[in-house]
Amino acid sequence: MNIVFSSLGAPFFAEYIARITGKKFIRWQDVNSCRTSNNYLFLVGLYYPENKFYKYLDNFKNIIIIFAGSDILKLNKMKIKDRDRLFLMLKRKGVVFATESPEIQKRIKEIYNLDTKIIYLPSMYDFSNDCELPSKFAIGCYMPCNVSKKKSKRYFYGFSKILEVVKTMPHVDFHFYSNGGYVDIEGETKLPNFIHYKNTITDMPLFLKNISCGLRIVEHDTYSMSAIEYIMAGRWFINNYEMPYCEKINHDASVDEIVDVIEDVRNRNYINIEGKKIYTLNHSVSNFNQRIKDIFKKGK
């Protein structure tokens, strides 16, 4: 089965999935070159839904489009008649819509009355080894530091609020990392409990040996890979979006609320064993490959 991956708005993640699953990645500009009746297309995200690109998704054997982070926000900005026309057109082309979880599937159904398949996204890492919690409690925070967009990126990931939490909890170490390495922009790394990594984390299982819990506060989200991998490693995860086996905080959680939840987790001396079991099963590469093959085989 010839499966190719692409994305208009998330090429990095589409390429990541293609690489770890042994499939081919193509830039969306080059999709035309793969449009044959022998190829299946897996498109990450219905990004920029008004883009004319979607009109030309023809001649593939079958197509899956999985909803991604900002899809719902983009679709909500469209006129209802234009959005309905887009869905109808894509259905006629044989597109199968997918979501990352039952929670998102339910949300899409309620908002758009659109039926979707569930496809759990895979992690490249093996977390089957020893996963006991570290002796010293520590929090991990993924925090993008794109210098050209540093303010918008940091705002999206709740940096200012998390920094206040760091200052409020000097007895807890917070580990900050990012793709490409964490950049100290405003001197925050002078705080003794603010630990940052100048290089990209390339071995997540090794990194998480020294982390007890993850913290994520974002403007909008689906199923984050950070939470998936922390839980696969038996760690706890504090999130302002609903995910199974995560500690849910309010979307606009106060510093006091976040501190209280961290203190509650800090008192646990056991791993997130039930979460680890379920996430390891759902988010394995083998499970993902089998799932998309089964969906593609059903045809249009």
Secondary structure, DSSP 4 states (H G I P E B T S, - for coil): -EEEEE-SS-HHHHHHHHHHTT-EE--GGGGGGG-STTEEEEEE---STT-GGGGG--S-SEEEEE--TTHHHHHHTS-HHHHHHHHHHHHHTTEEEEESSHHHHHHHHHHH----EE-PPP-S----S--PPPSS-EEEEE----GGGHHHHHHHTTHHHHHHHHHH-TTSEEEEE-TT-----SSGGGSTTEEE-SS----HHHHHTT-SEEEE--SS-SS-HHHHHHHHTT-EEEESS--TTSEE--TT--HHHHHHHHHHHHT--S--HHHHHHHHHHT-HHHHHHHHHHHHHT--
